[in-house]
Amino acid sequence: MSSDATYSSFLDQANQETGADNVSAKSDTAATKAVNTDIPVGLQSIEQYYTSEADEPFEPVSLKWDGKNLPSGSEFAELIGHDSTVSTLEAAEFDPRSQYKDVLQAVQRAGDRQSRVYRVEQGKTRIEYYVVGLDKENMRVVGLRAKAVES
């Protein structure tokens, strides 16, 4: 491009309507449920990001659960309405450098002092991490979720 006018013309052409009827790109991620009951106050104030190729913030999770223990991977997949692979991680696997210590502690305080990390595959490169604990008194699973891109 030899001049500003030529470059501007190029941009105008690139942004013109193509005449195609509302074509939508299909995402390779599935929607998952994260909240269907009240969110504990201590989880609403967490302002931390999960470091990946996307650097997404942690978001509160609060789901009704009448089990006596934290759900298994398959139970958790059903709880969030997801049908892909769900695996569990130990806190040390999820946070080997202790950069999410505040997240883990907030979840433990909101629940029964225990936590579990669920890794939910959303396609080839998209992952959701759920750091959750069990709030037996209010019959719910509470915690934080972060979306990640891992290629």
DSSP file (Angstrom, degrees, kcal/mol; ACC not computed):
  #  RESIDUE AA STRUCTURE BP1 BP2  ACC     N-H-->O    O-->H-N    N-H-->O    O-->H-N    TCO  KAPPA ALPHA  PHI   PSI    X-CA   Y-CA   Z-CA
    1    1 A M              0   0    0      0, 0.0     3,-0.1     0, 0.0     6,-0.0   0.000 360.0 360.0 360.0 127.6    0.0    0.0    0.0
    2    2 A S        +     0   0    0      1,-0.1     2,-0.3     2,-0.0     3,-0.1   0.705 360.0  20.1 -95.1 -19.5    1.5    3.2   -1.1
    3    3 A S  S  > S-     0   0    0      1,-0.1     4,-2.2     0, 0.0     5,-0.2  -0.944  73.0-109.5-146.2 167.8   -0.6    5.8    0.6
    4    4 A D  H  > S+     0   0    0     -2,-0.3     4,-2.7     1,-0.2     5,-0.2   0.876 117.9  54.1 -63.0 -37.6   -2.9    6.4    3.5
    5    5 A A  H  > S+     0   0    0      2,-0.2     4,-2.2     1,-0.2    -1,-0.2   0.894 108.9  48.0 -65.4 -39.9   -5.8    6.9    1.1
    6    6 A T  H  > S+     0   0    0      2,-0.2     4,-2.2     1,-0.2    -1,-0.2   0.915 113.3  47.8 -66.1 -43.2   -5.1    3.5   -0.6
    7    7 A Y  H  X S+     0   0    0     -4,-2.2     4,-2.3     2,-0.2    -2,-0.2   0.910 111.2  50.6 -64.6 -42.8   -4.9    1.8    2.8
    8    8 A S  H  X S+     0   0    0     -4,-2.7     4,-2.3     1,-0.2    -1,-0.2   0.897 109.9  50.7 -61.6 -41.3   -8.1    3.4    4.0
    9    9 A S  H  X S+     0   0    0     -4,-2.2     4,-2.2     2,-0.2    -1,-0.2   0.902 108.5  52.5 -63.0 -41.5   -9.9    2.3    0.8
   10   10 A F  H  X S+     0   0    0     -4,-2.2     4,-2.1     1,-0.2    -2,-0.2   0.921 110.2  47.6 -59.6 -45.6   -8.6   -1.3    1.4
   11   11 A L  H  X S+     0   0    0     -4,-2.3     4,-1.5     1,-0.2    -2,-0.2   0.897 109.7  53.1 -64.0 -41.2  -10.0   -1.2    5.0
   12   12 A D  H  < S+     0   0    0     -4,-2.3     4,-0.3     1,-0.2    -1,-0.2   0.909 110.8  46.9 -60.9 -42.1  -13.4    0.1    3.7
   13   13 A Q  H >< S+     0   0    0     -4,-2.2     3,-1.1     1,-0.2    -1,-0.2   0.892 109.7  53.3 -66.9 -39.3  -13.6   -2.7    1.2
   14   14 A A  H 3< S+     0   0    0     -4,-2.1    -1,-0.2     1,-0.2    -2,-0.2   0.797 110.8  47.4 -66.1 -28.1  -12.7   -5.3    3.8
   15   15 A N  T 3< S+     0   0    0     -4,-1.5    -1,-0.2    -5,-0.1    -2,-0.2   0.356  86.6 115.0 -97.3   5.2  -15.4   -4.2    6.1
   16   16 A Q  S <  S-     0   0    0     -3,-1.1     2,-0.1    -4,-0.3    -3,-0.0  -0.387  79.0 -93.4 -73.3 153.7  -18.2   -4.0    3.6
   17   17 A E        -     0   0    0      1,-0.1    -1,-0.1    -2,-0.1    -2,-0.1  -0.399  28.3-151.1 -61.5 141.0  -21.2   -6.3    3.8
   18   18 A T        -     0   0    0      2,-0.2    -1,-0.1    -3,-0.1     3,-0.1   0.589  32.4-119.7 -92.3 -11.8  -20.7   -9.5    1.8
   19   19 A G        +     0   0    0      1,-0.3     2,-0.2     0, 0.0    -2,-0.1   0.384  66.6 139.9  87.3  -4.6  -24.4  -10.0    1.0
   20   20 A A        -     0   0    0      1,-0.1     2,-0.4     3,-0.0    -1,-0.3  -0.490  60.5-109.2 -72.9 142.7  -24.3  -13.4    2.8
   21   21 A D        -     0   0    0      1,-0.2    -1,-0.1    -2,-0.2     0, 0.0  -0.608  64.8 -61.4 -73.7 125.0  -27.3  -14.2    4.9
   22   22 A N        -     0   0    0     -2,-0.4     2,-0.5     1,-0.1    -1,-0.2   0.411  67.9-174.1  -0.2  73.3  -26.5  -14.2    8.6
   23   23 A V        -     0   0    0     -3,-0.2     2,-0.4     2,-0.0    -1,-0.1  -0.753   6.3-157.7 -86.4 130.4  -23.9  -16.9    8.6
   24   24 A S        -     0   0    0     -2,-0.5     2,-0.4     0, 0.0    -2,-0.0  -0.915  12.9-129.1-115.4 139.7  -22.8  -17.8   12.1
   25   25 A A        -     0   0    0     -2,-0.4     2,-0.5     1,-0.0    -2,-0.0  -0.677  24.9-129.2 -82.5 133.7  -19.6  -19.5   13.0
   26   26 A K        -     0   0    0     -2,-0.4     2,-0.2     2,-0.0    -1,-0.0  -0.719  18.9-137.9 -86.7 127.8  -20.1  -22.5   15.3
   27   27 A S        -     0   0    0     -2,-0.5    -1,-0.0     2,-0.1     0, 0.0  -0.507   8.0-136.0 -80.2 150.5  -17.9  -22.4   18.4
   28   28 A D  S    S+     0   0    0     -2,-0.2     2,-0.4     2,-0.1    98,-0.1   0.231  79.2  91.5 -91.1  16.0  -16.3  -25.6   19.5
   29   29 A T        -     0   0    0     94,-0.1     2,-0.4    98,-0.0    -2,-0.1  -0.857  66.3-143.5-110.0 147.5  -17.2  -24.9   23.1
   30   30 A A        -     0   0    0     -2,-0.4     2,-0.2    92,-0.0    -2,-0.1  -0.834  26.6-108.8-105.1 144.9  -20.4  -26.1   24.8
   31   31 A A        -     0   0    0     -2,-0.4     2,-0.4    50,-0.0    -1,-0.0  -0.516  36.3-163.6 -71.5 136.5  -22.2  -23.9   27.4
   32   32 A T        -     0   0    0     -2,-0.2     2,-0.3    50,-0.1    49,-0.2  -0.912  20.1-115.7-121.0 152.0  -21.8  -25.2   30.9
   33   33 A K        +     0   0    0     47,-2.7     3,-0.1    -2,-0.4    49,-0.1  -0.672  37.0 162.5 -85.8 136.6  -23.9  -24.3   33.9
   34   34 A A        +     0   0    0     -2,-0.3    28,-2.5     1,-0.3     2,-0.4   0.571  61.7  36.2-126.1 -21.3  -22.0  -22.5   36.7
   35   35 A V  B     +a   62   0A   0     26,-0.2    -1,-0.3     1,-0.1    28,-0.2  -0.977  42.6 139.5-142.2 125.4  -24.7  -20.9   38.9
   36   36 A N  S    S+     0   0    0     26,-2.7     2,-0.3    -2,-0.4    27,-0.2   0.176  76.3  35.2-142.1  15.2  -28.2  -22.1   39.9
   37   37 A T  S    S-     0   0    0     25,-1.0    -1,-0.1    27,-0.0    25,-0.0  -0.927 103.8 -53.5-154.6 174.5  -28.2  -21.0   43.6
   38   38 A D        -     0   0    0     -2,-0.3    -2,-0.1     1,-0.1     3,-0.0  -0.194  50.9-129.3 -58.9 143.9  -26.8  -18.1   45.7
   39   39 A I        -     0   0    0     -4,-0.1    23,-0.1   103,-0.1    -1,-0.1  -0.817  25.9-111.3 -95.0 129.8  -23.1  -17.3   45.5
   40   40 A P    >>  -     0   0    0      0, 0.0     3,-1.6     0, 0.0     4,-0.8  -0.338  23.5-125.4 -58.9 140.4  -21.2  -17.1   48.7
   41   41 A V  H >> S+     0   0    0      1,-0.3     3,-1.0     2,-0.2     4,-0.7   0.859 106.8  62.0 -57.2 -40.0  -20.0  -13.5   49.4
   42   42 A G  H 34 S+     0   0    0      1,-0.3    -1,-0.3     2,-0.2     3,-0.1   0.701 104.2  49.1 -63.2 -19.3  -16.4  -14.6   49.8
   43   43 A L  H X4 S+     0   0    0     -3,-1.6     3,-0.8     1,-0.2    -1,-0.3   0.644  98.1  67.7 -92.9 -17.0  -16.3  -15.8   46.2
   44   44 A Q  H << S+     0   0    0     -3,-1.0    -2,-0.2    -4,-0.8    -1,-0.2   0.722  97.9  52.6 -74.8 -20.4  -17.8  -12.7   44.7
   45   45 A S  T 3< S+     0   0    0     -4,-0.7     2,-0.5    -3,-0.1    -1,-0.2   0.377  75.4 118.6 -99.9   4.6  -14.7  -10.6   45.5
   46   46 A I    <   -     0   0    0     -3,-0.8     2,-0.4     1,-0.1    -3,-0.0  -0.599  36.6-179.5 -75.0 123.0  -12.0  -12.8   43.9
   47   47 A E        +     0   0    0     -2,-0.5     2,-0.3    10,-0.1    -1,-0.1  -0.683  31.3 125.1-123.9  76.3  -10.3  -10.8   41.2
   48   48 A Q        -     0   0    0     -2,-0.4    10,-2.6    10,-0.2     2,-0.4  -0.969  46.8-138.3-135.0 150.3   -7.7  -13.2   39.8
   49   49 A Y  E     -F   57   0B   0     -2,-0.3     2,-0.6     8,-0.3    97,-0.1  -0.841  14.8-128.5-109.7 144.1   -7.0  -14.5   36.3
   50   50 A Y  E     -F   56   0B   0      6,-3.4     6,-0.8    -2,-0.4     2,-0.6  -0.815  31.1-128.5 -87.9 125.4   -6.0  -18.0   35.2
   51   51 A T        +     0   0    0     -2,-0.6     2,-0.2     4,-0.2    97,-0.0  -0.655  57.5 112.1 -83.7 116.4   -2.9  -17.8   33.1
   52   52 A S  S    S-     0   0    0     -2,-0.6    98,-0.1    95,-0.1    96,-0.0  -0.777  88.7 -63.2-153.6-161.9   -3.2  -19.5   29.8
   53   53 A E  S    S+     0   0    0     96,-1.9    97,-0.1    -2,-0.2    95,-0.1   0.615 138.8  38.4 -70.6  -8.9   -3.3  -18.4   26.1
   54   54 A A  S    S-     0   0    0     95,-0.2    -1,-0.2    -4,-0.1    -3,-0.1   0.663  88.7-149.3-112.1 -24.1   -6.5  -16.6   27.0
   55   55 A D        -     0   0    0      1,-0.1    -4,-0.2    -5,-0.1    93,-0.1   0.963  28.5-178.4  48.9  66.4   -5.9  -15.2   30.6
   56   56 A E  E     -F   50   0B   0     -6,-0.8    -6,-3.4    91,-0.7    -1,-0.1  -0.653  25.3-110.9 -96.0 150.0   -9.5  -15.4   31.7
   57   57 A P  E     -F   49   0B   0      0, 0.0    90,-0.4     0, 0.0     2,-0.3  -0.403  32.8-105.1 -75.4 154.7  -10.8  -14.3   35.1
   58   58 A F        -     0   0    0    -10,-2.6    88,-0.2    88,-0.1   -10,-0.2  -0.641  39.4-158.7 -74.6 137.0  -12.1  -16.7   37.8
   59   59 A E  E     - B   0 145A   0     86,-3.1    86,-3.0    -2,-0.3   -15,-0.1  -0.911  22.6 -98.1-119.7 146.5  -15.9  -16.6   37.9
   60   60 A P  E     - B   0 144A   0      0, 0.0     2,-0.4     0, 0.0    84,-0.3  -0.279  33.0-161.6 -64.6 147.5  -18.1  -17.8   40.9
   61   61 A V  E     + B   0 143A   0     82,-2.8    82,-2.4    70,-0.1     2,-0.3  -0.996  17.6 163.0-128.8 134.0  -19.7  -21.2   40.8
   62   62 A S  E     +aB  35 142A   0    -28,-2.5   -26,-2.7    -2,-0.4   -25,-1.0  -0.798   9.8 168.1-153.9 108.8  -22.6  -22.2   43.0
   63   63 A L  E     - B   0 141A   0     78,-2.8    78,-3.1    -2,-0.3     2,-0.1  -0.970  38.8-109.3-129.0 136.3  -24.7  -25.3   42.1
   64   64 A K  E     + B   0 140A   0     -2,-0.4     2,-0.3    76,-0.2    76,-0.3  -0.383  44.3 167.5 -61.5 135.2  -27.3  -27.2   44.1
   65   65 A W        -     0   0    0     74,-2.2    70,-0.1    70,-0.1    -2,-0.0  -0.921  25.6-172.1-154.7 123.3  -26.0  -30.6   45.2
   66   66 A D        +     0   0    0     -2,-0.3     2,-0.1    75,-0.0    74,-0.1   0.284  50.1 117.4-103.2  12.0  -27.5  -33.0   47.7
   67   67 A G        -     0   0    0      2,-0.1    -2,-0.1     1,-0.1    73,-0.1  -0.373  66.9-132.6 -74.8 158.3  -24.6  -35.4   47.9
   68   68 A K  S    S+     0   0    0      2,-0.1     2,-0.3    -2,-0.1    -1,-0.1   0.653  90.8  32.8 -83.2 -17.1  -22.7  -36.0   51.1
   69   69 A N  S    S-     0   0    0      1,-0.1    -2,-0.1    67,-0.0     3,-0.1  -0.831 103.7 -75.7-130.5 168.4  -19.4  -35.7   49.3
   70   70 A L        -     0   0    0     -2,-0.3    -2,-0.1     1,-0.1    -1,-0.1  -0.364  63.9 -96.6 -61.2 146.9  -18.0  -33.8   46.3
   71   71 A P        -     0   0    0      0, 0.0    -1,-0.1     0, 0.0     2,-0.0  -0.251  32.8-115.6 -67.5 153.6  -19.2  -35.2   43.0
   72   72 A S     >  -     0   0    0     -3,-0.1     4,-2.7     1,-0.1     5,-0.2  -0.220  41.7 -92.6 -71.8 175.1  -17.2  -37.7   40.9
   73   73 A G  H  > S+     0   0    0      1,-0.2     4,-2.2     2,-0.2     5,-0.1   0.918 128.5  44.7 -58.6 -45.3  -16.1  -36.6   37.5
   74   74 A S  H  > S+     0   0    0      2,-0.2     4,-1.8     1,-0.2    -1,-0.2   0.877 113.5  50.3 -69.8 -36.5  -19.1  -38.0   35.8
   75   75 A E  H  > S+     0   0    0      2,-0.2     4,-2.3     1,-0.2    -2,-0.2   0.889 110.7  50.4 -65.8 -38.1  -21.5  -36.6   38.4
   76   76 A F  H  X S+     0   0    0     -4,-2.7     4,-2.3     2,-0.2    -2,-0.2   0.907 106.6  54.2 -67.0 -40.5  -19.9  -33.2   38.0
   77   77 A A  H  <>S+     0   0    0     -4,-2.2     5,-3.2     1,-0.2     4,-0.5   0.910 111.5  45.6 -58.2 -42.1  -20.3  -33.4   34.2
   78   78 A E  H ><5S+     0   0    0     -4,-1.8     3,-0.7     3,-0.2    -1,-0.2   0.894 109.5  55.8 -67.1 -39.8  -24.0  -34.0   34.8
   79   79 A L  H 3<5S+     0   0    0     -4,-2.3    -2,-0.2     1,-0.2    -1,-0.2   0.874 113.7  39.1 -61.6 -39.3  -24.2  -31.2   37.3
   80   80 A I  T 3<5S-     0   0    0     -4,-2.3   -47,-2.7     2,-0.1    -1,-0.2   0.453 114.8-115.2 -91.6  -0.7  -22.9  -28.7   34.9
   81   81 A G  T < 5 +     0   0    0     -3,-0.7     2,-0.4    -4,-0.5    -3,-0.2   0.905  69.0 135.7  72.1  41.9  -24.8  -30.1   32.0
   82   82 A H      < -     0   0    0     -5,-3.2    -1,-0.2    -6,-0.2    -2,-0.1  -0.951  41.0-166.7-126.4 142.9  -21.8  -31.2   30.0
   83   83 A D        +     0   0    0     -2,-0.4     2,-0.1     2,-0.1     3,-0.1   0.180  59.0  91.0-115.6  18.7  -21.2  -34.4   28.1
   84   84 A S  S    S-     0   0    0      1,-0.2     2,-0.3    37,-0.1    -2,-0.1  -0.260  90.2 -53.4 -99.7-169.4  -17.4  -34.3   27.4
   85   85 A T        -     0   0    0     -2,-0.1    36,-2.3    36,-0.1     2,-0.4  -0.492  51.0-176.0 -71.7 127.9  -14.4  -35.5   29.4
   86   86 A V  E     +C  120   0A   0     -2,-0.3     2,-0.3    34,-0.2    34,-0.2  -0.993   6.1 176.0-124.6 123.8  -14.2  -34.4   33.0
   87   87 A S  E     -C  119   0A   0     32,-2.2    32,-3.3    -2,-0.4     2,-0.4  -0.843  23.4-126.0-122.3 162.1  -11.2  -35.3   35.1
   88   88 A T  E     -C  118   0A   0     -2,-0.3     2,-0.3    30,-0.2    30,-0.2  -0.837  20.8-164.6-109.3 148.4  -10.2  -34.4   38.6
   89   89 A L  E     -C  117   0A   0     28,-2.8    28,-1.3    -2,-0.4     2,-0.2  -0.932  21.9-118.1-126.5 150.3   -6.9  -32.9   39.6
   90   90 A E    >>  -     0   0    0     -2,-0.3     4,-2.1    26,-0.1     3,-0.7  -0.550  35.4-110.9 -78.0 154.9   -5.1  -32.5   42.9
   91   91 A A  H 3> S+     0   0    0      1,-0.3     4,-2.7     2,-0.2    -1,-0.1   0.873 119.2  55.4 -55.8 -38.9   -4.5  -28.9   44.0
   92   92 A A  H 34 S+     0   0    0      1,-0.2    -1,-0.3     2,-0.2     6,-0.1   0.822 107.5  49.2 -66.7 -31.2   -0.7  -29.4   43.5
   93   93 A E  H <4 S+     0   0    0     -3,-0.7    -1,-0.2     1,-0.2    -2,-0.2   0.898 115.6  43.3 -71.8 -41.0   -1.3  -30.5   39.9
   94   94 A F  H  < S+     0   0    0     -4,-2.1    -2,-0.2     1,-0.2    -1,-0.2   0.862 130.2  24.4 -70.9 -37.3   -3.6  -27.5   39.2
   95   95 A D    ><  +     0   0    0     -4,-2.7     3,-1.4    -5,-0.2    -1,-0.2  -0.559  65.7 158.7-131.4  66.7   -1.3  -25.0   41.0
   96   96 A P  T 3  S+     0   0    0      0, 0.0    -1,-0.1     0, 0.0    -4,-0.1   0.736  81.5  44.0 -66.5 -21.5    2.3  -26.3   41.0
   97   97 A R  T 3  S-     0   0    0      0, 0.0    -5,-0.1     0, 0.0    -2,-0.0   0.269 108.5-119.9-105.3  10.0    3.7  -22.8   41.6
   98   98 A S  S X  S+     0   0    0     -3,-1.4     3,-0.6    -6,-0.1     4,-0.1   0.802  71.1 134.1  57.4  33.4    1.2  -21.7   44.2
   99   99 A Q  T 3  S+     0   0    0      1,-0.2     3,-0.2     2,-0.1    -1,-0.1   0.608  71.8  47.7 -86.2 -10.9    0.0  -18.8   42.1
  100  100 A Y  T 3> S+     0   0    0      1,-0.1     4,-2.3     2,-0.1    -1,-0.2  -0.018  71.5 121.3-115.8  28.9   -3.7  -19.6   42.8
  101  101 A K  H <> S+     0   0    0     -3,-0.6     4,-2.5     1,-0.2     5,-0.2   0.882  74.4  53.0 -58.7 -41.0   -3.3  -20.0   46.5
  102  102 A D  H  > S+     0   0    0      2,-0.2     4,-2.3     1,-0.2    -1,-0.2   0.873 108.6  50.6 -63.6 -37.7   -5.9  -17.2   47.2
  103  103 A V  H  > S+     0   0    0      2,-0.2     4,-2.1     1,-0.2    -2,-0.2   0.949 112.1  46.0 -64.1 -49.7   -8.4  -19.0   44.9
  104  104 A L  H  X S+     0   0    0     -4,-2.3     4,-2.2     1,-0.2    -2,-0.2   0.902 114.0  48.7 -61.7 -42.1   -8.0  -22.3   46.7
  105  105 A Q  H  X S+     0   0    0     -4,-2.5     4,-2.3     2,-0.2    -1,-0.2   0.899 109.7  51.5 -66.6 -40.6   -8.2  -20.7   50.1
  106  106 A A  H  X S+     0   0    0     -4,-2.3     4,-1.9     1,-0.2    -1,-0.2   0.901 111.4  48.0 -63.0 -40.6  -11.4  -18.8   49.2
  107  107 A V  H  X S+     0   0    0     -4,-2.1     4,-1.5     2,-0.2     6,-0.3   0.912 110.8  50.7 -66.6 -42.4  -13.0  -22.0   48.0
  108  108 A Q  H  <>S+     0   0    0     -4,-2.2     5,-1.7     1,-0.2     6,-0.2   0.884 111.1  48.8 -63.5 -38.5  -12.0  -23.9   51.1
  109  109 A R  H  <5S+     0   0    0     -4,-2.3    -1,-0.2     1,-0.2    -2,-0.2   0.863 110.6  50.8 -68.1 -35.8  -13.5  -21.1   53.3
  110  110 A A  H  <5S+     0   0    0     -4,-1.9    -1,-0.2    -5,-0.2    -2,-0.2   0.746 120.9  31.2 -74.4 -23.3  -16.7  -21.0   51.3
  111  111 A G  T  <5S-     0   0    0     -4,-1.5    24,-0.2    -5,-0.1    -3,-0.1   0.005 117.5 -58.7-110.5-143.6  -17.2  -24.8   51.6
  112  112 A D  T   5S-     0   0    0     22,-0.9    -3,-0.1     2,-0.3    -4,-0.1  -0.041  82.4 -89.8 -98.9  31.1  -16.2  -27.4   54.2
  113  113 A R  S   <S+     0   0    0     -5,-1.7     2,-0.3     1,-0.3    -5,-0.2   0.475 102.2  97.8  77.0   5.1  -12.5  -26.7   54.1
  114  114 A Q        -     0   0    0     -6,-0.2     2,-0.3    20,-0.2    20,-0.3  -0.849  51.3-171.2-116.1 157.7  -11.8  -29.2   51.3
  115  115 A S        -     0   0    0     -2,-0.3     2,-0.3    18,-0.2    18,-0.2  -0.983   9.3-166.3-145.5 159.2  -11.5  -28.5   47.6
  116  116 A R  E     - D   0 132A   0     16,-2.6    16,-2.8    -2,-0.3     2,-0.5  -0.989  15.5-138.7-142.3 147.4  -11.3  -30.4   44.3
  117  117 A V  E     -CD  89 131A   0    -28,-1.3   -28,-2.8    -2,-0.3     2,-0.5  -0.941  14.4-163.6-111.9 126.5  -10.4  -29.3   40.8
  118  118 A Y  E     -CD  88 130A   0     12,-2.8    12,-2.6    -2,-0.5     2,-0.6  -0.915   6.6-153.6-107.9 133.9  -12.3  -30.5   37.8
  119  119 A R  E     -CD  87 129A   0    -32,-3.3   -32,-2.2    -2,-0.5     2,-0.6  -0.938  12.9-168.1-108.8 114.2  -10.9  -30.2   34.3
  120  120 A V  E     -CD  86 128A   0      8,-3.1     8,-2.4    -2,-0.6     2,-0.4  -0.906  14.1-140.2-109.3 116.8  -13.6  -30.0   31.7
  121  121 A E  E     - D   0 127A   0    -36,-2.3     6,-0.2    -2,-0.6   -37,-0.1  -0.617  19.1-179.3 -78.7 130.4  -12.6  -30.4   28.1
  122  122 A Q        -     0   0    0      4,-3.3     2,-0.3    -2,-0.4     5,-0.2   0.060  64.9 -49.1-114.3  20.9  -14.5  -28.0   25.8
  123  123 A G  S    S-     0   0    0      3,-0.3    -1,-0.3     1,-0.1   -94,-0.1  -0.932  91.0 -42.1 138.3-163.8  -12.9  -29.1   22.6
  124  124 A K  S    S+     0   0    0     -2,-0.3    -1,-0.1     1,-0.2     3,-0.0   0.847 135.7  10.0 -69.8 -34.2   -9.4  -29.6   21.4
  125  125 A T  S    S+     0   0    0     -3,-0.1    25,-3.4    24,-0.0     2,-0.4   0.533 106.3  90.7-124.2 -10.6   -7.9  -26.6   23.0
  126  126 A R  E     + E   0 149A   0     23,-0.2    -4,-3.3   -98,-0.1     2,-0.3  -0.781  47.8 174.8 -99.6 133.0  -10.5  -25.1   25.3
  127  127 A I  E     -DE 121 148A   0     21,-2.6    21,-3.4    -2,-0.4     2,-0.4  -0.959  19.9-152.9-132.2 146.4  -10.6  -26.1   28.9
  128  128 A E  E     -DE 120 147A   0     -8,-2.4    -8,-3.1    -2,-0.3     2,-0.5  -0.994  11.0-157.2-118.3 131.1  -12.6  -25.0   31.9
  129  129 A Y  E     -DE 119 146A   0     17,-3.1    17,-2.5    -2,-0.4     2,-0.6  -0.931   4.6-165.2-106.0 125.5  -11.2  -25.5   35.4
  130  130 A Y  E     -DE 118 145A   0    -12,-2.6   -12,-2.8    -2,-0.5     2,-0.7  -0.957   3.7-168.7-110.5 117.3  -13.6  -25.7   38.3
  131  131 A V  E     +DE 117 144A   0     13,-3.4    13,-2.6    -2,-0.6     2,-0.3  -0.924  30.2 163.3-103.5 107.8  -12.1  -25.2   41.8
  132  132 A V  E     -DE 116 143A   0    -16,-2.8   -16,-2.6    -2,-0.7     2,-0.3  -0.866  28.7-167.3-133.2 159.8  -14.9  -26.2   44.1
  133  133 A G  E     - E   0 142A   0      9,-3.2     9,-2.3    -2,-0.3     2,-0.5  -0.835  32.6-101.9-133.2 172.9  -15.8  -27.2   47.6
  134  134 A L  E     - E   0 141A   0    -20,-0.3   -22,-0.9    -2,-0.3     2,-0.9  -0.887  18.7-164.5-105.8 123.2  -18.8  -28.7   49.3
  135  135 A D  E  >> + E   0 140A   0      5,-3.0     5,-1.7    -2,-0.5     4,-0.5  -0.810  14.1 176.8-101.9  87.8  -21.2  -26.5   51.3
  136  136 A K  T >45S+     0   0    0     -2,-0.9     3,-0.7     1,-0.2    -1,-0.2   0.860  73.2  60.2 -63.5 -37.3  -23.1  -29.2   53.1
  137  137 A E  T 345S+     0   0    0      1,-0.3    -1,-0.2    -3,-0.1    -2,-0.0   0.891 117.2  30.5 -59.9 -41.1  -25.2  -26.8   55.2
  138  138 A N  T 345S-     0   0    0     -3,-0.4    -1,-0.3     2,-0.1    -2,-0.2   0.313 108.7-122.6-101.6   7.2  -26.7  -25.2   52.1
  139  139 A M  T <<5 +     0   0    0     -3,-0.7   -74,-2.2    -4,-0.5     2,-0.3   0.949  69.1 113.8  51.9  61.6  -26.5  -28.3   50.0
  140  140 A R  E   < -BE  64 135A   0     -5,-1.7    -5,-3.0   -76,-0.3     2,-0.5  -0.990  67.1-121.1-154.4 158.7  -24.4  -26.9   47.2
  141  141 A V  E     -BE  63 134A   0    -78,-3.1   -78,-2.8    -2,-0.3     2,-0.3  -0.922  39.3-175.2 -99.7 126.6  -21.1  -27.1   45.4
  142  142 A V  E     +BE  62 133A   0     -9,-2.3    -9,-3.2    -2,-0.5     2,-0.3  -0.909  22.8  90.7-126.6 151.2  -19.4  -23.7   45.5
  143  143 A G  E     -BE  61 132A   0    -82,-2.4   -82,-2.8    -2,-0.3     2,-0.3  -0.980  61.9 -59.8 166.6-150.9  -16.2  -22.4   44.0
  144  144 A L  E     -BE  60 131A   0    -13,-2.6   -13,-3.4    -2,-0.3     2,-0.4  -0.964  30.8-154.7-134.6 147.6  -14.6  -20.6   41.1
  145  145 A R  E     -BE  59 130A   0    -86,-3.0   -86,-3.1    -2,-0.3     2,-0.4  -0.957   7.1-171.3-123.9 141.3  -14.3  -21.4   37.4
  146  146 A A  E     - E   0 129A   0    -17,-2.5   -17,-3.1    -2,-0.4     2,-0.4  -0.996  15.7-140.4-130.9 139.5  -11.7  -20.3   34.9
  147  147 A K  E     - E   0 128A   0    -90,-0.4   -91,-0.7    -2,-0.4     2,-0.3  -0.783  26.0-175.4 -95.8 141.0  -11.7  -20.8   31.1
  148  148 A A  E     - E   0 127A   0    -21,-3.4   -21,-2.6    -2,-0.4     2,-0.5  -0.950  24.2-145.8-136.6 154.3   -8.4  -21.6   29.5
  149  149 A V  E     + E   0 126A   0     -2,-0.3   -96,-1.9   -23,-0.2     2,-0.5  -0.992  22.5 175.7-118.0 122.8   -6.9  -22.1   26.0
  150  150 A E              0   0    0    -25,-3.4    -2,-0.0    -2,-0.5   -98,-0.0  -0.924 360.0 360.0-131.6 106.1   -4.2  -24.8   25.9
  151  151 A S              0   0    0     -2,-0.5    -1,-0.1   -25,-0.0   -25,-0.1   0.426 360.0 360.0-109.2 360.0   -2.8  -25.6   22.5
